[in-house]
Amino acid sequence: MNWLASLREQRDRLWVPVLLIVAWEIFSRSGWLPPSLLPAPSTVCRTWADWVFSIDESSQANAGRWIHDALASSVRVFVGYAIAVVSGVLLGVAIGWWRWVEKTIEPTIQMLRPVPPVSWIPLAIIWFGIANKPAIFLVFLGAFFPVLMNAIHGVKTVDRNLIRAAAMMGGREAQILRYVVLPAALPSIFAGLRIAIGSAWMLTVTAEMVAVKSGLGYVLWDSYYFLRYDLVIAAMISIGLLGFLTDWLIKLLMSRILHWQHGQTVQGRNH
Amino acid sequence: MASIELKDIVKIYKDRKRGTELLSIDNVSFSVDSNEFLCLLGPSGCGKSTLLNMIAGFESATSGTVSVGGKPVLGPGADRGMVFQQATLMPWLPVWENIAFSLKLAGKGAEERRAAAQPFIDMVKLTGFENHYPAELSGGMAQRVGIARALLLNFSVILMDEPFAALDAQTKLEMQEELVAIWQRHQGTVVFVTHSVDEALVLGSQIAVMTHRPGRIRELIKLDLPRPRDSTSAEFNEYKRHILALIREESALARADAATV
């Protein structure tokens, strides 16, 4: 009965969501609102199950297509995010380290940064058409700036004495960047990575609602046109779960790489 | 083994806020022979750390030359090991990697670095702590890592900038004893900056007493005391009395100066 014991341990975390779901179920069945406007959790679950496993065709054309939709969205997130991380970290380190790079490049970036990525949609569509590319472009825009800003901050706040110590030991500039500045900036860079993965999912879904004909965001918007709010909610929860999962993966990677922080920061306390 | 030579060193700082120039070091010349342990003793603000940073290559003199082993100092380099006031260890590296960091910069592999670090780990009595991270060390242990790191980098010239200032009294005494023991066993030229008369007398083979700003060498004292130093002996206290008198004289001058400005 191990799982029961652990369930009991998790009781404090579980009772609020369980209570909410039960209340929602009761409210939906009470007839205060037409059931199509606020489908009960049980209905959402059944539709979702059909979307995933194609059981009873309750999700109609989407039956059994969930993994396909989830993969389509994930690929866009992954590609756009990867480009943003590589370019954001490289450029951020360069801006943080070399004064002349900061002077020449940073003003331009600071002017582009306040432009909401969503407002690029029209240009993204005319430049890249209706497919993966505009979505990837938007994901890149959403993820790039948080990665960049945190990388710059991380480099700028590196303890100067560590750089001195490395110089004392004969470190050349490239070595100091690689062996001192980059590792010292990693905690800040990871903070940026976690903010960026949130933006990445947000923008994939937005792009799929407008400029792409596949993925979870597309299903969500399409179901709205067909008044299938059970599917809308199932898509919302799917996106939330995938976002949670990717953030968890980044956290896992972070605790592996930044294991030296344990016992040094408040964050290390809980692991 | 290398000797250190400073010739006609002048350092002027520009005070931008007041638009004035500040003479920080005024024509300092001295040399440290090989295997000497020189303590630079002076009040805060006298420029002793600045002189040390010049030997290390972190700062340059307004005029004058610094040379180590006959070669002029143009910048920081691996021929001089420095121990900082704070240990300044890479927090993401375990003890042994911190000690052997200079070998990583020299492109040596992990096995070689690990093997090279061990004798230094043993020397500073950190055996068993090889894989600890800096955050898991006490202040004294972290400073030992800093010393081992400087020793591995270069035995012949070690520069120390008040390395024990942040330690508690007992740890400080222990560390001083160990430092002297290591120096006696392995030799090397040491320049040790301190503002503590006792510390200078316990450690040094020579003491350079500096004046208040602008910094000059007031007196270079060669200590003729047996080791281990006995801080209760008559000779020890005679030196101490002499140095304290110099310092008192200097601070009186400083006060008089401040009054006329």
Interface residues (C-beta under 8 A of the other chain):
Chain A: D159 N161 L162 R164 A165 A166 A167 M168 M169 G170 G171 R172 Q175 Y179 V180 P183 A184 L186 L258 W260 Q261 H262 G263 Q264
Chain B: A56 F58 G75 P76 G77 A78 R80 G81 M82 F84 Q86 T88 L89 M90 P91 W92 L93 F101 S102 K104 L105 A106 Y133 A135 E136 R149 L153
